């Protein structure tokens, strides 16, 4: 019985959820909270950009220009001026 009490007492202090590791859990929670905020901001930005591509807001010229710049394609009849 004493060994069982010692084992559980030891785990209560040093285990994964023990009293001595509460600082590490707090630090991990702070880091994850900051990461969630960054991901949330990225999602909001992506949703805003996706809204611009909806049929109601779609600008064909803007879409074509963006596709050309991202994919590097151009019509053979187009004049391409690259800025460095």
C-alpha positions as CSV (number, residue, x, y, z in Angstrom):
1,X,0.0,0.0,0.0
2,X,2.9,2.3,0.8
3,X,4.4,1.7,-2.6
4,X,1.2,2.6,-4.3
5,X,0.9,5.8,-2.3
6,X,4.5,6.7,-3.1
7,X,3.9,6.0,-6.8
8,X,0.8,8.2,-7.0
9,X,2.5,10.9,-4.9
10,X,5.5,11.0,-7.2
11,X,3.3,11.2,-10.3
12,X,1.3,14.0,-8.7
13,X,4.4,16.1,-8.6
14,X,6.4,15.1,-11.6
15,X,4.0,13.4,-14.0
16,X,2.8,14.9,-17.3
17,X,0.0,16.7,-15.4
18,X,1.9,17.1,-12.2
19,X,2.3,20.2,-10.1
20,X,5.9,20.8,-11.2
21,X,4.9,20.9,-14.9
22,X,2.1,23.4,-14.6
23,X,4.5,26.2,-15.7
24,X,5.3,24.3,-18.9
25,X,1.6,23.8,-19.6
26,X,1.0,27.6,-19.1
27,X,3.9,28.4,-21.5
28,X,2.6,25.9,-24.1
29,X,-0.9,27.4,-23.7
30,X,0.4,30.9,-24.3
31,X,2.3,29.7,-27.4
32,X,-0.7,27.9,-28.8
33,X,-2.9,30.9,-28.2
34,X,-0.6,33.1,-30.2
35,X,-0.5,30.5,-32.9
36,X,-4.3,30.4,-33.1
37,X,-4.4,34.2,-33.4
38,X,-2.0,34.1,-36.3
39,X,-3.9,31.4,-38.0
40,X,-7.2,33.2,-37.4
41,X,-5.8,36.4,-39.0
42,X,-4.6,34.4,-42.0
43,X,-8.0,32.8,-42.4
44,X,-9.7,36.2,-42.2
45,X,-7.3,37.5,-44.9
46,X,-7.9,34.5,-47.1
47,X,-11.7,34.8,-46.7
48,X,-11.5,38.5,-47.7
49,X,-9.4,37.6,-50.8
50,X,-11.8,34.8,-51.7
51,X,-14.7,37.2,-51.4
52,X,-13.1,39.3,-54.1
53,X,-13.2,36.4,-56.4
54,X,-17.0,35.8,-56.0
55,X,-19.2,36.3,-59.1
56,X,-20.7,39.4,-57.6
57,X,-17.4,41.1,-57.1
58,X,-15.3,39.5,-59.9
59,X,-13.3,41.8,-62.1
60,X,-12.2,39.8,-65.2
61,X,-9.3,42.1,-65.9
62,X,-8.0,41.8,-62.4
63,X,-8.4,38.1,-62.4
64,X,-6.6,37.7,-65.7
65,X,-3.8,40.0,-64.6
66,X,-3.4,38.1,-61.3
67,X,-3.4,34.7,-63.1
68,X,-0.7,35.9,-65.6
69,X,1.5,37.2,-62.8
70,X,1.2,34.0,-60.6
71,X,1.5,31.5,-63.4
72,X,3.9,33.4,-65.6
73,X,1.8,32.9,-68.7
74,X,1.2,35.6,-71.3
75,X,-0.6,35.7,-74.7
76,X,2.0,35.7,-77.5
77,X,0.4,39.0,-78.7
78,X,0.9,40.6,-75.3
79,X,3.8,43.0,-74.6
80,X,5.3,42.0,-71.3
81,X,7.3,44.6,-69.3
82,X,9.0,43.1,-66.2
83,X,10.1,45.2,-63.3
84,X,13.1,44.0,-61.3
